[in-house]
Amino acid sequence: MRIPIYQVDAFTRKAFGGNPAAVCPLPRWLPDAKLQAIAAENNLSETAFFVKNGKNFELRWFTPVLEIDLCGHATLASAHVLFTHLGYKRDEIIFQSRKSGELRTSKKRGRLYLDFPAHEPAPVETPPDLIQGLGRAPLETYKARDYLALLAKEADVAAIVPDLVALSKLDAVGIIVTAPGDSCDFVSRFFAPRVGVPEDPVTGSAHTLLIPFWGKRLNKTSMRALQISARRGELHCEWRGERVLIGGHAVTYLKGSIEI
């Protein structure tokens, strides 16, 4: 069986930036073990698979080691493939996900925008493994799906050298480290060693927490964010109460096929 594959750099205007995701359009769903094997072989932070269902698309995401409930950059990459390579004509794509419900992606103002549910993190005590993993105690610690660690300034986020063994012990998909930005509203980094992703270059799903968190602190509904990994990524953020819009660009790096 031959399956198309695309590799897309998301949340960037140029190749070799942003976050790379593999995207595999499927005529029908394959066994979960086969999907996981493909994602492991791709060895990117996420591989997205989608199947057309009427006018909409069923969408799933796999890291190299497990299926996850939500992935922003691979959703953006999937929309880019549909708009750019597969002739999708409407301005909005509706994805149906198994655990995060309906996800909409639209084209406007020269960007792709993800319409995702907002997740407001709650304050929690800082676990010792988080302090060890970051090499410092956060000013404040919060949690929803992920831990969110607040630091004082952008340079503190950039200086983090994570202890991935300690971070992998935490009961969370990932760890978000964030601070006010020098040239933007806020910056972040994202570590998820527990799911096989030591550091994710740009993390759309993390911004479902970050946007309401910073929206409240800054008293803003529209913000510009940078994820300051080595590849870096730019995100245009809008807070709409129970939903967030996460905007960015994407570019195709590779297209081909795989044999299974």
Buried (B, 14 or more C-beta within 10 A) or exposed (E): EEBBBBBBBBBBEEBEBBBBBBBBBBEEEBEEEBBBBBBBEBEBBBBBBBBBEEEBBBBBBBBBEEBBEBBBBBBBBBBBBBBBBEEBEEEEBBBBBEEBEEBBBBBEEEBBBBBBEBBBBEEEEBBEBBBBBBEBBBEBBBBBBBBBBBBEEBEBBBEBEBBBEBBBBBEBBBBBBBBBBEEBBBBBBBBBBBBBBEBBBBBBBBBBBBBBBBBEEEEBBEBBBBBBBEBBBBBBBBBEEEBBBBBBBBBBBEBEEBEE
